[in-house]
Structures are given as C-alpha cells and as structure tokens.
Amino acid sequence: MLESVGALTGSPWIYAVVALSVLFDVFVPVLPSGVLVIMSATAAAAAGTGGVPHNVPDILLLTLSAATASVLGDMAAFRLAWRGGERLDRAIARSRRLTTAQERLGAALSRGGGALVVIARFAPAGRSIVSLGAGAAHRKLREFLPWSVLAGLAWAGYSVALGYLGGQWLGATWLATGVSLLALFAAGSLAAFLVRRPGPTA
C-alpha cells in the first residue's frame, strides 16, 4: 500500500493534500478525504514496525490538519448559506433534506445542544447538509462553531485512529486500509440512520 502512495505519504505535502480534500468535501462530498486520512494514518503506523524506508506522516499533525480543515470548510458553507441569495434560497427550499436539517438543527441549538452537528459529520453528505442548513437558518455562529470544532476533532480523531490501529494490527497493507475504511463506512451508515430518524436530537 505504501509503495502506491509512498511519494505522497512520505512528503510534507500530505498535510496540505489532506487539508484541501477535507476542506472542499463540504461542497463536493465525493472527495475521498476519509480515505486519504486513513491511508496516511496507516502509513504512519508502519514507522513503529520498521517497515517503511522513508518518512511517514506525524499522527498529531495529521489529526490537526484534518480537524482544522473540517472546521474551516464548515464555516465556509455556513457563511455562504448565511449570505444566501435567491438561487441558494430556492435550492434549499426545494431540498427536503436541507429544510429538515434547518428545523432539527435550529431546535437542537436553541436548547443548547448540537450533537446533531457531530453525528452528521460522519454521515455521507451530512456535514454539507448541516452546515448549509445552519447558515440558511441564520443560526448564531457562537451556537454552531463549538459543535463544528467538536465534530471536526471527533471525525479526524476517529479516522486517524482507525488507520493507525489498523496499520499496527495488520501492517501497512491494503487489508489494513480496507478494514479501517469498512469501520469508517459503518460509522457513516449509523450516523446517517440517526440523522434521518424523526424527532429532535439534542
């Protein structure tokens, strides 16, 4: 696995590539940001086994890069939706998922809770829906930002841990990456179920 992405995972540019992928996947959810984070963390795990002949990513820097980019992407989507515009307003009004997110997120944040923001970070496109929904509903930044930070840290920490532990247990191989990705997708499926479930989320 490391031979395939060796030049990238062994370069300081890996942090920028991961950050850009995480930053922009709020607008393009198909970007493989989770895959990149897990592959990089799996490469980092190989340093402890002596199986890598070149530099590997630093776990802490990788986590901070992914988490920071996650929050910045959330804020970009939040501000874009806040400023709105006729086209964006019409697009949101036509989307049942965005309209529902506005209602549920507004109720959750008004009660001082925002677990929905954290849960949605793991769901496919959930981050986009919640960030745009919060902005379009003109929620206060101080209500949304702390939960966005928590969501970014939780997602980045979970993804890095999956890749690192998978690499430690199974070696820096495609098998380790595959098992870690399955665990990430399982968390995403559970998060998607919780986000779609009717009723308030505190």
Secondary structure, DSSP 4 states (H G I P E B T S, - for coil): -HHHHHHHHTSTHHHHHHHHHHHHTTT-TTS-HHHHHHHHHHHHHGGGGT--SS----HHHHHHHHHHHHHHHHHHHHHHHHH--HHHHHHHHH-HHHHHHHHHHHHHHHTT--HHHHHHHHSTTHHHHHHHHHHHTT--HHHHHHHHHHHHHHHHHHHHHHHHHHHHHH-SSHHHHHHHHHHHHHHHHHHHHHHHSSS---
